Amino acid sequence: MRVIINDANILIDLVQLDLMNEFIKLEMELKTTDFVYEELNEEQKNIIDYYKDSGDIEIIETNDIEDYNRILNILKHSSGLSFEDCSVWHYAEKLQGILLSGDARLRKQALANGISVRGILYVFDQLLLTNLITFDLAINKLEQLYEFNPRLPINAKNERLLRWKSGKHVN
């Protein structure tokens, strides 16, 4: 089972799109860090707590000084990243997982250091491939996503909308 380390922006988008129920059904080991969890507002925390309590998502507690020091080291050698960003980078590396983030700086720097990185569009692709959502729902939710998050890549959006309207998956 693939380990997925979630950054705050992905969790926030999934909560706002009301897709957490579908997301947790993916055959993936879903995790985030205690530092990312603290970035969420109370409503978002309540939703994540529900899935944490049911065992669907794990909040990694950083109690080990070695983990903390590694996060600090990533922070020291990165450019413009937050401590929270570096925490998901560290655990993606440590657990050999996929870092799920929409943060361009984090994505670029983690990729350059050999971390496997994906974004919210990957989540949509996986939800469709596993039949957890329909093409119609994916189209609706993707358009909704771009209303409140217009910084996402427009070409990738348009490619998906075109293919999904034809009932085809993105390769």
C-alpha atoms as one frame of an Amber mdcrd trajectory, in Angstrom:
protein
   0.000   0.000   0.000   1.379   3.420  -0.977   2.100   5.879   1.802   0.706
   9.346   1.092   1.878  12.315   3.176  -0.649  15.152   2.888   0.165  18.846
   3.004  -2.448  21.208   4.451  -3.592  22.629   1.107  -4.660  19.183  -0.142
  -6.647  18.426   3.007  -8.235  21.881   2.929  -9.267  21.449  -0.720 -10.699
  17.965  -0.123 -12.670  19.157   2.905 -13.973  22.175   0.995 -14.939  19.977
  -1.979 -16.608  17.451   0.344 -14.466  14.633  -1.082 -12.867  13.309   2.114
 -15.205  10.285   2.245 -14.060   9.261  -1.210 -10.407  10.132  -0.586 -10.077
   7.869   2.450 -11.393   4.924   0.411  -8.349   4.982  -1.856  -6.046   2.013
  -1.271  -3.404   4.241   0.277  -1.935   4.753   3.706  -2.960   8.365   4.365
  -0.925  10.475   6.767  -0.174  14.064   7.664   1.971  15.656  10.340   1.031
  17.214  13.646   2.449  20.500  12.370   0.233  20.465   9.264  -2.771  19.530
  11.398  -2.217  22.688  13.454  -2.516  24.789  10.269  -6.150  23.718   9.832
  -9.092  25.696  11.157 -11.423  24.161  13.761 -13.998  22.928  11.230 -11.285
  21.266   9.146  -9.702  19.738  12.270 -13.064  18.279  13.303 -13.418  16.573
   9.926  -9.836  15.261   9.972 -10.340  14.110  13.591 -13.298  11.994  12.466
 -11.109  10.176   9.940  -8.215   9.950  12.389 -10.467   8.382  15.024 -11.759
   5.830  12.505  -8.177   4.918  11.522  -8.438   6.276   7.977  -5.765   8.945
   8.329  -2.820   9.103  10.688  -1.454  12.278  12.209   2.268  11.691  12.676
   3.474  13.085  15.997   7.039  14.359  15.888   8.431  13.257  19.235  11.836
  11.998  18.139  14.656  14.548  18.281  16.217  13.023  15.146  13.028  13.675
  13.166  12.818  17.203  14.529  16.462  17.889  13.650  16.011  16.496  10.140
  13.025  18.816   9.614  15.153  21.739  10.819  17.934  20.688   8.443  15.539
  20.629   5.478  14.258  24.057   6.549  17.806  25.416   6.761  18.705  24.185
   3.263  15.439  25.071   1.534  14.216  28.351   0.142  10.974  29.936   1.282
   9.469  26.837   2.883   7.715  26.719   6.225   8.510  24.315   9.028   5.201
  22.568   8.249   6.257  22.132   4.607   9.551  20.636   5.696   7.757  18.244
   8.053   5.769  16.631   5.217   8.908  16.541   3.057  10.808  14.780   5.850
   8.144  12.132   6.434   7.633  11.519   2.714  11.365  10.862   2.508  11.570
   8.823   5.719   8.566   6.629   4.872   9.399   6.478   1.149   5.956   7.853
   0.413   4.368  10.262  -2.001   4.225  13.896  -0.926   0.802  15.271  -1.802
   0.955  19.069  -2.072  -0.179  21.968  -4.183   2.552  24.288  -2.896   4.745
  25.109  -5.919   7.881  25.891  -3.878   7.594  22.734  -1.834   6.857  20.596
  -4.888   9.809  21.961  -6.864  12.359  21.621  -4.077  11.181  18.194  -2.911
  11.181  16.884  -6.500  14.723  18.192  -6.996  15.721  16.144  -3.955  14.218
  12.906  -5.224  10.887  12.964  -3.407   7.855  11.635  -5.282   5.384  14.544
  -5.427   1.776  14.711  -6.622  -1.053  17.222  -6.322  -4.819  17.499  -6.133
  -5.240  16.540  -9.797  -3.564  13.214  -9.005  -6.227  12.678  -6.336  -8.967
  13.297  -8.897  -7.295  10.863 -11.304  -7.081   8.186  -8.612 -10.686   8.692
  -7.505 -11.817   8.224 -11.100  -9.570   5.236 -11.817 -10.944   3.439  -8.758
 -14.553   4.393  -9.566 -14.978   6.271  -6.297 -16.403   9.226  -8.225 -18.052
   9.559 -11.623 -16.786  11.662 -14.500 -19.727  14.044 -13.982 -18.893  14.511
 -10.308 -15.196  14.958 -11.134 -16.055  17.661 -13.685 -18.309  19.433 -11.197
 -15.780  19.270  -8.345 -12.839  20.302 -10.547 -14.723  23.379 -11.758 -15.641
  24.143  -8.146 -11.980  23.746  -7.126 -10.817  26.265  -9.725 -13.382  28.792
  -8.468 -11.703  28.988  -5.064  -8.170  28.002  -6.146  -7.490  29.638  -9.533
  -3.698  29.247  -9.211  -3.840  25.598 -10.215  -2.443  24.725 -13.675  -5.053
  25.698 -16.269  -3.718  23.427 -19.029  -3.962  20.361 -16.792  -7.495  21.371
 -15.840  -8.561  21.823 -19.454  -6.984  18.513 -20.495  -8.904  16.690 -17.784
 -12.198  18.400 -18.509 -11.900  17.547 -22.202 -11.079  13.887 -21.532 -13.576
  13.456 -18.711 -16.417  14.885 -20.797 -15.606  12.105 -23.284 -15.564   9.522
 -20.491 -11.807   8.983 -20.730  -9.184   8.810 -18.019  -5.994  10.877 -18.035
  -2.928   8.698 -18.558
